[in-house]
Amino acid sequence: MADATLKIGRELMDKLNEYAQAAGYESGEEFAAVILQREIDKLDDSDASDKVEDRLRGLGYIS
């Protein structure tokens, strides 16, 4: 998969760079990628949990 470009305002990028350095990341870009991946993983996990809950409800195990 090819890399993509995301436009981020200067003020936000400065904060990303600041927090990235404090957290031990190489760059603000790397830190932003990690943050985005964590949020996507949370959404994926939430979606999977919802599907399991719907399935259990459909089977009558929970109401």
VMD Tcl script that builds the backbone (N, CA, C; Angstrom):
set m [mol new atoms 189]
animate dup $m
set s [atomselect $m all]
$s set {name element resname resid chain x y z} {
  {N N MET 1 A 0.846 -1.172 0.000}
  {CA C MET 1 A 0.000 0.000 0.000}
  {C C MET 1 A 0.894 1.238 0.000}
  {N N ALA 2 A 0.546 2.219 -0.796}
  {CA C ALA 2 A 1.312 3.452 -0.877}
  {C C ALA 2 A 1.014 4.346 0.317}
  {N N ASP 3 A 2.003 5.127 0.707}
  {CA C ASP 3 A 1.796 6.091 1.777}
  {C C ASP 3 A 0.906 7.217 1.273}
  {N N ALA 4 A 0.161 7.813 2.191}
  {CA C ALA 4 A -0.695 8.939 1.854}
  {C C ALA 4 A -0.246 10.156 2.645}
  {N N THR 5 A -0.682 11.304 2.205}
  {CA C THR 5 A -0.351 12.553 2.879}
  {C C THR 5 A -1.594 13.098 3.554}
  {N N LEU 6 A -1.414 13.563 4.771}
  {CA C LEU 6 A -2.497 14.149 5.547}
  {C C LEU 6 A -2.077 15.561 5.922}
  {N N LYS 7 A -2.910 16.535 5.615}
  {CA C LYS 7 A -2.581 17.918 5.948}
  {C C LYS 7 A -2.996 18.215 7.382}
  {N N ILE 8 A -2.038 18.733 8.158}
  {CA C ILE 8 A -2.259 19.084 9.557}
  {C C ILE 8 A -1.752 20.512 9.748}
  {N N GLY 9 A -2.524 21.304 10.440}
  {CA C GLY 9 A -2.127 22.692 10.691}
  {C C GLY 9 A -0.825 22.777 11.479}
  {N N ARG 10 A -0.123 23.863 11.317}
  {CA C ARG 10 A 1.187 24.069 11.942}
  {C C ARG 10 A 1.101 23.941 13.465}
  {N N GLU 11 A 0.091 24.542 14.083}
  {CA C GLU 11 A -0.037 24.506 15.539}
  {C C GLU 11 A -0.191 23.064 16.048}
  {N N LEU 12 A -1.032 22.288 15.392}
  {CA C LEU 12 A -1.221 20.895 15.786}
  {C C LEU 12 A 0.051 20.086 15.538}
  {N N MET 13 A 0.731 20.342 14.414}
  {CA C MET 13 A 1.965 19.619 14.116}
  {C C MET 13 A 3.035 19.936 15.145}
  {N N ASP 14 A 3.102 21.181 15.589}
  {CA C ASP 14 A 4.065 21.556 16.635}
  {C C ASP 14 A 3.791 20.773 17.917}
  {N N LYS 15 A 2.519 20.643 18.271}
  {CA C LYS 15 A 2.150 19.875 19.471}
  {C C LYS 15 A 2.488 18.395 19.290}
  {N N LEU 16 A 2.200 17.845 18.102}
  {CA C LEU 16 A 2.543 16.453 17.830}
  {C C LEU 16 A 4.042 16.227 17.980}
  {N N ASN 17 A 4.828 17.128 17.442}
  {CA C ASN 17 A 6.284 17.001 17.550}
  {C C ASN 17 A 6.737 17.078 19.001}
  {N N GLU 18 A 6.148 17.977 19.752}
  {CA C GLU 18 A 6.491 18.154 21.167}
  {C C GLU 18 A 6.175 16.887 21.969}
  {N N TYR 19 A 4.953 16.380 21.803}
  {CA C TYR 19 A 4.550 15.185 22.545}
  {C C TYR 19 A 5.277 13.938 22.044}
  {N N ALA 20 A 5.583 13.892 20.764}
  {CA C ALA 20 A 6.318 12.753 20.213}
  {C C ALA 20 A 7.694 12.661 20.858}
  {N N GLN 21 A 8.352 13.777 20.959}
  {CA C GLN 21 A 9.677 13.796 21.565}
  {C C GLN 21 A 9.591 13.355 23.028}
  {N N ALA 22 A 8.613 13.864 23.767}
  {CA C ALA 22 A 8.448 13.507 25.176}
  {C C ALA 22 A 8.136 12.020 25.352}
  {N N ALA 23 A 7.430 11.443 24.377}
  {CA C ALA 23 A 7.032 10.037 24.463}
  {C C ALA 23 A 8.069 9.092 23.849}
  {N N GLY 24 A 9.129 9.653 23.281}
  {CA C GLY 24 A 10.199 8.819 22.735}
  {C C GLY 24 A 10.024 8.392 21.296}
  {N N TYR 25 A 9.138 9.045 20.562}
  {CA C TYR 25 A 8.960 8.728 19.147}
  {C C TYR 25 A 9.967 9.520 18.321}
  {N N GLU 26 A 10.242 9.016 17.131}
  {CA C GLU 26 A 11.203 9.655 16.240}
  {C C GLU 26 A 10.704 10.982 15.679}
  {N N SER 27 A 9.381 11.063 15.468}
  {CA C SER 27 A 8.832 12.270 14.836}
  {C C SER 27 A 7.356 12.423 15.178}
  {N N GLY 28 A 6.842 13.601 14.905}
  {CA C GLY 28 A 5.417 13.841 15.061}
  {C C GLY 28 A 4.605 12.986 14.112}
  {N N GLU 29 A 5.157 12.723 12.920}
  {CA C GLU 29 A 4.469 11.889 11.947}
  {C C GLU 29 A 4.293 10.462 12.474}
  {N N GLU 30 A 5.366 9.926 13.069}
  {CA C GLU 30 A 5.292 8.580 13.631}
  {C C GLU 30 A 4.281 8.538 14.781}
  {N N PHE 31 A 4.329 9.545 15.638}
  {CA C PHE 31 A 3.409 9.630 16.770}
  {C C PHE 31 A 1.962 9.716 16.285}
  {N N ALA 32 A 1.709 10.530 15.276}
  {CA C ALA 32 A 0.361 10.660 14.723}
  {C C ALA 32 A -0.124 9.332 14.151}
  {N N ALA 33 A 0.747 8.609 13.465}
  {CA C ALA 33 A 0.367 7.316 12.897}
  {C C ALA 33 A -0.009 6.329 13.999}
  {N N VAL 34 A 0.750 6.333 15.102}
  {CA C VAL 34 A 0.462 5.440 16.231}
  {C C VAL 34 A -0.888 5.805 16.856}
  {N N ILE 35 A -1.130 7.082 17.049}
  {CA C ILE 35 A -2.393 7.541 17.635}
  {C C ILE 35 A -3.574 7.139 16.745}
  {N N LEU 36 A -3.451 7.378 15.456}
  {CA C LEU 36 A -4.526 7.017 14.526}
  {C C LEU 36 A -4.780 5.515 14.524}
  {N N GLN 37 A -3.716 4.719 14.540}
  {CA C GLN 37 A -3.886 3.263 14.549}
  {C C GLN 37 A -4.584 2.805 15.824}
  {N N ARG 38 A -4.230 3.392 16.971}
  {CA C ARG 38 A -4.887 3.040 18.243}
  {C C ARG 38 A -6.385 3.330 18.180}
  {N N GLU 39 A -6.735 4.476 17.645}
  {CA C GLU 39 A -8.152 4.852 17.559}
  {C C GLU 39 A -8.910 3.921 16.605}
  {N N ILE 40 A -8.296 3.571 15.497}
  {CA C ILE 40 A -8.922 2.643 14.551}
  {C C ILE 40 A -9.103 1.279 15.207}
  {N N ASP 41 A -8.087 0.830 15.941}
  {CA C ASP 41 A -8.187 -0.455 16.638}
  {C C ASP 41 A -9.326 -0.443 17.660}
  {N N LYS 42 A -9.488 0.662 18.365}
  {CA C LYS 42 A -10.592 0.784 19.327}
  {C C LYS 42 A -11.935 0.666 18.620}
  {N N LEU 43 A -12.070 1.327 17.496}
  {CA C LEU 43 A -13.320 1.262 16.734}
  {C C LEU 43 A -13.565 -0.141 16.217}
  {N N ASP 44 A -12.517 -0.795 15.735}
  {CA C ASP 44 A -12.649 -2.174 15.252}
  {C C ASP 44 A -13.076 -3.090 16.386}
  {N N ASP 45 A -12.462 -2.938 17.562}
  {CA C ASP 45 A -12.815 -3.756 18.722}
  {C C ASP 45 A -14.247 -3.488 19.156}
  {N N SER 46 A -14.642 -2.235 19.142}
  {CA C SER 46 A -16.003 -1.859 19.530}
  {C C SER 46 A -17.011 -2.469 18.574}
  {N N ASP 47 A -16.707 -2.417 17.289}
  {CA C ASP 47 A -17.588 -2.980 16.266}
  {C C ASP 47 A -17.726 -4.485 16.458}
  {N N ALA 48 A -16.622 -5.163 16.747}
  {CA C ALA 48 A -16.655 -6.613 16.957}
  {C C ALA 48 A -17.483 -6.948 18.191}
  {N N SER 49 A -17.320 -6.168 19.253}
  {CA C SER 49 A -18.094 -6.400 20.482}
  {C C SER 49 A -19.582 -6.213 20.228}
  {N N ASP 50 A -19.921 -5.202 19.454}
  {CA C ASP 50 A -21.331 -4.959 19.121}
  {C C ASP 50 A -21.912 -6.133 18.349}
  {N N LYS 51 A -21.139 -6.689 17.436}
  {CA C LYS 51 A -21.616 -7.822 16.641}
  {C C LYS 51 A -21.841 -9.053 17.522}
  {N N VAL 52 A -20.923 -9.292 18.454}
  {CA C VAL 52 A -21.073 -10.429 19.366}
  {C C VAL 52 A -22.304 -10.230 20.235}
  {N N GLU 53 A -22.475 -9.007 20.753}
  {CA C GLU 53 A -23.635 -8.710 21.593}
  {C C GLU 53 A -24.935 -8.899 20.812}
  {N N ASP 54 A -24.976 -8.424 19.578}
  {CA C ASP 54 A -26.164 -8.604 18.747}
  {C C ASP 54 A -26.446 -10.088 18.508}
  {N N ARG 55 A -25.400 -10.844 18.296}
  {CA C ARG 55 A -25.566 -12.290 18.051}
  {C C ARG 55 A -26.101 -12.984 19.309}
  {N N LEU 56 A -25.541 -12.642 20.473}
  {CA C LEU 56 A -26.007 -13.226 21.733}
  {C C LEU 56 A -27.451 -12.832 22.027}
  {N N ARG 57 A -27.791 -11.590 21.708}
  {CA C ARG 57 A -29.170 -11.130 21.901}
  {C C ARG 57 A -30.100 -11.906 20.977}
  {N N GLY 58 A -29.692 -12.112 19.732}
  {CA C GLY 58 A -30.480 -12.861 18.780}
  {C C GLY 58 A -30.686 -14.313 19.193}
  {N N LEU 59 A -29.707 -14.858 19.882}
  {CA C LEU 59 A -29.811 -16.240 20.353}
  {C C LEU 59 A -30.570 -16.348 21.671}
  {N N GLY 60 A -30.908 -15.206 22.259}
  {CA C GLY 60 A -31.702 -15.209 23.485}
  {C C GLY 60 A -30.872 -15.308 24.757}
  {N N TYR 61 A -29.548 -15.192 24.645}
  {CA C TYR 61 A -28.712 -15.292 25.835}
  {C C TYR 61 A -28.707 -14.000 26.656}
  {N N ILE 62 A -28.920 -12.881 26.011}
  {CA C ILE 62 A -29.032 -11.610 26.722}
  {C C ILE 62 A -30.242 -10.855 26.188}
  {N N SER 63 A -30.764 -9.976 27.030}
  {CA C SER 63 A -31.945 -9.226 26.582}
  {C C SER 63 A -31.687 -7.736 26.607}
}
mol reanalyze $m
mol bondsrecalc $m
mol representation Tube
mol addrep $m
